[in-house]
């Protein structure tokens, strides 16, 4: 069992690492005993392309707005629609002259 986990390796000094060399820890001994050092290189992040709202939603396969078919028909909306249709039906005949017999 290794006594030094990866997040803790950088937090302790040389004295603690030397103490660990005396313990049986196969994963730490080669890394510490080799004398190798890790060098980090800073590279710039790739430039982001700004996406429009529509492009983002197309990539996520989202529709522009919800379809009416996902909603259950409600009594109030059906009555409102039927009132509008009947109003149009009463309004149109008054605009035209009567049909002669």
C-alpha positions as CSV (number, residue, x, y, z in Angstrom):
1,X,0.0,0.0,0.0
2,X,1.4,3.4,-1.0
3,X,1.5,6.0,1.8
4,X,1.6,9.0,-0.5
5,X,-1.3,9.7,-2.9
6,X,-0.9,11.8,-6.0
7,X,-2.5,15.0,-4.6
8,X,-0.3,14.9,-1.5
9,X,3.1,14.4,-3.3
10,X,3.6,18.1,-4.0
11,X,2.5,19.3,-0.6
12,X,5.2,17.7,1.5
13,X,8.9,18.5,1.7
14,X,12.1,16.5,1.0
15,X,12.3,15.2,4.6
16,X,8.9,13.5,4.3
17,X,9.7,12.0,0.9
18,X,13.0,10.6,2.2
19,X,11.0,9.1,5.0
20,X,8.8,7.4,2.5
21,X,11.7,5.9,0.6
22,X,12.3,3.7,3.7
23,X,8.7,2.4,3.4
24,X,7.6,-0.2,0.9
25,X,5.9,1.9,-1.7
26,X,6.6,0.7,-5.2
27,X,4.8,3.5,-7.0
28,X,6.6,6.3,-5.2
29,X,10.2,4.9,-5.1
30,X,10.9,5.0,-8.9
31,X,9.4,8.5,-9.3
32,X,11.4,9.9,-6.4
33,X,14.6,7.9,-6.7
34,X,15.2,8.6,-10.4
35,X,15.8,12.3,-9.8
36,X,13.6,13.2,-12.8
37,X,11.8,16.4,-12.8
38,X,8.6,17.3,-14.5
39,X,8.6,20.5,-16.6
40,X,5.3,22.2,-17.5
41,X,4.9,24.2,-20.7
42,X,2.4,27.0,-21.0
43,X,0.5,27.0,-24.3
44,X,-2.2,29.3,-25.3
45,X,-5.8,28.0,-25.3
46,X,-7.4,27.6,-28.7
47,X,-9.5,30.5,-29.8
48,X,-13.2,30.0,-29.3
49,X,-15.6,30.7,-32.1
50,X,-18.6,32.6,-30.8
51,X,-21.8,30.7,-31.7
52,X,-25.1,32.3,-32.2
53,X,-28.1,31.2,-30.2
54,X,-29.5,29.4,-33.2
55,X,-26.2,27.6,-33.9
56,X,-25.9,26.4,-30.3
57,X,-29.4,25.0,-30.3
58,X,-28.9,23.3,-33.6
59,X,-25.7,21.6,-32.2
60,X,-27.8,20.5,-29.2
61,X,-30.6,19.3,-31.6
62,X,-33.2,21.5,-29.9
63,X,-36.2,22.8,-31.7
64,X,-36.8,26.5,-31.8
65,X,-40.0,26.4,-29.8
66,X,-42.1,23.6,-28.3
67,X,-44.7,22.1,-30.6
68,X,-48.4,22.4,-29.7
69,X,-48.8,18.7,-29.8
70,X,-47.0,18.3,-26.5
71,X,-49.8,20.1,-24.6
72,X,-53.1,18.5,-23.7
73,X,-56.1,20.4,-25.1
74,X,-57.8,22.4,-22.4
75,X,-61.5,23.3,-22.2
76,X,-60.9,27.0,-22.0
77,X,-58.7,27.1,-25.0
78,X,-61.1,24.9,-27.0
79,X,-64.1,27.2,-26.1
80,X,-62.1,30.3,-27.1
81,X,-61.2,28.8,-30.5
82,X,-64.8,27.8,-31.1
83,X,-66.0,31.3,-30.2
84,X,-63.6,32.8,-32.7
85,X,-64.7,30.5,-35.4
86,X,-68.4,31.1,-34.8
87,X,-67.8,34.9,-34.7
88,X,-66.1,34.7,-38.1
89,X,-69.1,32.6,-39.4
90,X,-71.5,35.3,-38.2
91,X,-69.5,38.2,-39.6
92,X,-68.9,37.0,-43.1
93,X,-72.5,36.7,-44.3
94,X,-73.2,40.2,-43.3
95,X,-70.6,41.6,-45.6
96,X,-72.0,40.0,-48.7
97,X,-75.3,41.0,-50.4
98,X,-78.1,38.6,-50.2
99,X,-78.3,35.9,-52.9
100,X,-81.3,36.5,-55.2
101,X,-83.8,33.7,-55.6
